[in-house]
């Protein structure tokens, strides 16, 4: 195997190792729990007369998994399936039947339903991530472990289910928090982001949908005592409408990003920048931003700004050779930044992105002055990422990358934020640059 091919495969191997390390513990724990639960259920079965209830909730979970949605930030969700699993964990009487299923039967129903619902996605080549399924099982197990023993032992009175709503809501809220913690653990390890920032992002990103899931699960569990299994379609319909609204929102966001990506290629098509430069700068900037702990909204603005950071080159009378602005004089660098910001401001909705682009040419600090605290972190990141790619381009030569990093380090006194440069060096060292 040639050194070039071996070098190209190294980043892929590292990403695979990071993925396994990030999800391995959660996936293994969920798998062991599910296997044990299935064995227990196979040995002892479901309580007499309650098999139909288990099948109904298993079907609901499977359908919810089939209609799962993709959300911004590389997130996936199956709100209907999650609500069904939570409802079964918190289930009391169903009509005249006083349920008595235990923790292991809840895990079995949730796991089997999730895997059945995932089969169509697997057949279509878009299987859900393993950590998504593992989180569903672990969160459902948590809710069941909190509720089932109390219910079976009489902690929740059969004739006062509505009086127990506060306790059920508390358990559901804790389950949502556990899910956010698990998601943050995976994201923090996979993307090298600080855990506290990842947790805040997960809570913020899933607050609306998670609240709807928790409310639906609790309402189904409570209403089943008087409505029976009719509570499932009655309370799932509103959640399904909410899910479709989130799907539409995600589609609009994706279309928006695709439009910006298309706009960003104008400089490449016009010959002002090298092919692939804008995409590489955007990917490298995002990787650096993740490791520095930027929030989801800040990362989105960073990505938009990085994609459009060279639009101002269209205002130049003569293109810069190779589009490498790192070699341009300071006046041209500011002219490019100002021109790009003016174009972006014309949209009327990307003022923060315009500010980031406008200040990308500003130094980290000026001679004999303190650090410029008003300079956005995103601008500092783009300045360093753009300079690095101008020096390296699409080359995979390690010597060229080392020379580029050394040049950036030499500029840390004034031009480049030292924290950004060192983070960029770590990211490049792991082969994160695309």
N, C-alpha and C positions, 0 to 999 in steps of 0.2 A: 504493500500500500504506500502511495506517495505521501510525503510529508504534508502536502497541501490538503489531500483528502483526510489525512489523520487530524490535521488542525481544524478542518471544517466540522469533523464529527465530535471533537472534544466539547464544544459548547452544548451540543445536543445531549451528550452523556451527562454533563454537569446539570443541565436543566432537569433530566430524568432523575438524577440523584436527589436534587432539591425537592422535586415533586414527591418522591417516595418518602423522603425524610419528613416532609411537611404533613403528609396525610397518613403515613404508615401507622402511627400509634392509634390514631382515631379509627382508621379502617379496620385494623386488627381487633381492637376492642369491640367494635360493633359486630364484626363477623363472628367472633367467639361468643358474644352474647346471643346473637341470632341462632347460631348452631345449637347452643345449649337450650334455648327457648323452644326451638322446633323439636328437639329430642324430647323434652319434657311434655310438650303438647301431644306428640305422637304416642307417648307412653300412657298419658292420663286422659287425653281427649278434652273436649269442651264440656261444660256443664250440660246436663240434660235439658233439651228444649231450647238451647241457645246457639245451636250451630247456624241457624238461619240468620241470626243477628250478626254473628261473626262474618258470614259470607257477605252480608249487605255492606258492612263497613270495609271489608277487604275489597269489594268491588268499587266502593267510593274512592278508596286510596289508589286503586289501580287506574281508574278514570282520571283522577287528579294528576297522577304521574304522566299519563298519556298527553295531557294538555298543558304540561309544564311550559314555562316561559323563560326567555332570556332577558336579563335586565342589564342596564349600564354598569360598567365596572367589572365585567367578566363574571357576572353572577347569574345563577340559575335558581328558579324557584318553582315549586309545585304547590301553590296555596291551597287548592282543593284537597290534595292528598294530605298535606300537613294538618289541615283542619279535621279531616276524617280520622286520622291517627290520634290526634289530641282528643277528639270527642269520644272515641272508643276507650281511651285510657281513663277518661273522667266519667264514663257512663254509669248511671245508676239504674233505676227501673226503666223498662221499655214497655209501656202499657201495663199489662198485668204481670209481666215477667220481671222478677227481681234478679238482675244479673249478678253473677258471682264469678266471672272469669278473673284470672289472676294475672300477675305481672308477665309471666312467660307466654300466656296466650295473647296478651296485648302485643308483645314484641313479635310474636309469630304472625299475627294478622297484619301488622304494620310492615314487616319485612317481606312477607309473601306478596302483599298488595303492591308494594313498591317495585319489586322485581318483575311482577307481571306487567305493570304499567310501563316499565323501562324497556320491555322486549321490542315494541315497535320502533323505539328510538335506536336500539342496537341494530335492528334489521336495516334501518335507513342509514346507518353509519354515523349517527350522532348520539352515541351513548352518553348518558349523564356521567359526570365525574364521580369517582368512587367516594370522595369525601362528602358529596351531597347526599348520597344514599346513607352513608354511615352516620351523618348528622341526624337524619330523619329517625333512624333506629335509636340512637342514643338519647335524643330529646324526648321521643315517645316513651322510652324506658324510664327516663327521669320522672316524667309526669305520672306514669303508672305507678312507679315506686312511691311517689308522694301520696297518691290518692287511694290506690286499690286496698292496701292494708287497713287504712282508716275506714273505708267504706265497708269492707267485709267484717271488721270488728265492731261496726255500729257507730263509728265516729260521725257518720253522716246519716241523719234520720231519713228513713224511706218516705215519710209523709211530709217532709219539709225541705224538699230539694231546693225550692226557690229561696229559702232562708239560708241555704248553704252557698248561695251564689258568690258571696264575697270570698269564701275559701277557694272556690273553683277558679275565680278570676285571679287570685293570688298565685295559685299553682300554675295557671296558664302563663301569667306574666313571668314567673321564674323560668318556665320552660323556654319562653322566647329569649330571655337573657342568656340561658345556657347555650341556645343555638347561636346567639351572637358571639359568645365567647369562643365556641368551637370554630366558627367561621373566621374569627379574628386570628386564632392560633394558626390555622392553615394559611391564611393570607399573609400573616407576618413572616412566616417561615419561607413560604414560596416566593414572596416578592421582596424579602429582606427589609421589610418595613417595621418600624417600632410597634410593639404590641398595643400600647395604649392608643396610638393613632389609628391602628387597624380596628381596634374595638370601637372607638368613637365613630369611625366611618361605617362599620357594619350596623351599629345601632341607628345611626342617622339614615342610612340607605334603606334599612328594612323596617323603619318605624311604622310607616303607614300600612304596608302590606302585612307585617307581623301582627299589628293590632287587629286587623280584619280577620286574620287567621285565628288568633286567640279568641276573639269575640264569637266567631262562628262555631268553633269547637265547643265553647262553653254553652252557647245557646242550644246546640243540638243535644248535648248531654242533659241539659235541664229540661228541654221541651219534650224529649223522648218519653218522659214519664206520663205525659198526658196525650201526646200525639202519636206515640209509637214510632215506627220507622218512617212515617211521613215527615218527621222533623228533618230528615236528611235532605230531600229535595226542596222543602220550604226554605230552609236557612242556607242552603248551598247556592241557590240561584243568585242572591245578591253578591256573594263572594265571587261567583263566576263572572258577573258583570264587572266587578272591580278588577278581576284578573285581565279581562279583555281590554279595560282601560289602560292598565299598566303595559300590556303588550303593544297597544297603539303608541303609548308614550315612548317605549323603547325603540319602536320602529322609526318614530320621528327623530329621535336622538341619533340613530344610526344613519339615517338619510342625511341629517345635518352634518355629521362627521364625514360622510362620503363626499358631500358637496365641498367641504373645506379641503379635503384631500385632492379633489379634482382641481380646485382653484390653485392649490399650492404647486401643481405641476406646470403652471404657466411659465415659470422661470426656466424650467428644464426644457420644455417644448421650444421656448424662444431662444435657447442656447445661452442663457445667462448663468446657469449653474449646471454642474455635472449631473448626469442621470443618477438618481438614487440618493443624492445628497440630502434633500429635504426629509425623506423618509428615515434616513439614518440618524439625522439630527433629532427628529421627533422621538424615535425609539430610544435613543441614548438619553435624551433629556428626561423622558418618562422614567427610565430605569434609575437615573440619579435622583429624581424627585421622590420616587418611592422609597429609596433608601434613606433619604433625608427626612422622611416622615410627612410629606405634604398630604393634605386631605384630598378626598376624591374630587371635590369641586376645584381645588387648586391644581390638581393633576390634569383635570380636563382643560382648564385655561392654559396650563403649560403646554399641553399637547397641541391645542389650537394655535397658540402663539408660535411654537416651534415649526409647525407646518407652514405658517405664513411669514416666517421671519425674513425671508428674502424677497418678498413682493416688491419692496422699495427699489430693487435693482432695475425694475422696469422703467424707473424715472431717469436712469443714467443715460447720458448721450453716447458713451462708449462702454460696452460691457467690460467688466473686470476679467482678466485672463483666468479661465477656469472657474469663474464665479467665486473665487476664494477671497472673501472679504477680510480675512485675517491679514492679507498683504496690502489691503487698500489703506489710503491715508485716513486720518481721523475724520476729516471733513466729509469724505465720501461715506464712511461708515455711519455717521450721523444722518447724512442725507438719505441713505437707504432705510435707516430705522424710522425716520420721520415720514418718508414716503409710504412705507408699508403701514404705519399706524394710521395715516390719513385714509388710506383705502379701507382699512378695517373699520374705522369709525363711521364710514358711510353706511354700514349695515344697520347702525342704530341699536344694536343689541350686544355688541362685543367690546364695550368700553374698557373693561379690565384687560382683555386680550390686547387691545390697541396700546394700552399703557405699557404692558410687558414688552411688546415689540418696539415701542418708541424708546425704551430705556435699555435695550439690549446692547447698545454701543457705549453706554456709560461705564466708566471704570469702577472697580470695587471701592477704591478711595483715591483721592487726588493727593499729589505731593504736599507734605506739610499739613495735611488735614486728617480729621478722624474718618473712620469708616462711614460710608453713606448709608445710614439706616433706612432711608426712604427708598433705596433701590430694591425692587421686588426680588425675592429669591428666584422666581421663575426667570427673570431677566439675567440674573447671574448664571443660572444653569445653562440657558440658551447660549450666552456669550462663550462659555467654556466648551460646550458640546459642539457649537458651530466651528470654533477655532480648531478643535481636535479633528473634526472631520475634514476641514479644509486642508489640514496637514497630512492626514492619512488617506482620505478618500475611501475607496473600496478595497484597499490593499489589506492582505492578511499577514504581511511581513511583520514579525515581532520587533525587529530593529526600528522600523518606521514608527510603530506605535510607541515604543519607548522614547524615541527622539521627540515625538509630538508631546508626550506627557512631560518630558524634561523642559521643553519650551514653555509649556503652560506653568510649570512650577517656577520658572524664572520670572514669570509675569505676576506671581502672587503678591508682590509688594504693592502693586497698584491696580493692575488690570483685572485679575481674576481672584475670586473669593477662595482662599486656601481650603476651606471646608468643602466647597464644591469640587475643586480640583482633586483632592484626595479621595472623595467619594467616587468621582469619575474614574480615577485610577483603579479603584477596587472593582467597579462595575466592568471596566474593560478587561481587567485581569481575570475575571470569571467568564469572559467570553460572552457578556450580555449584549454587546453591540451587534446589531443586525446589519 
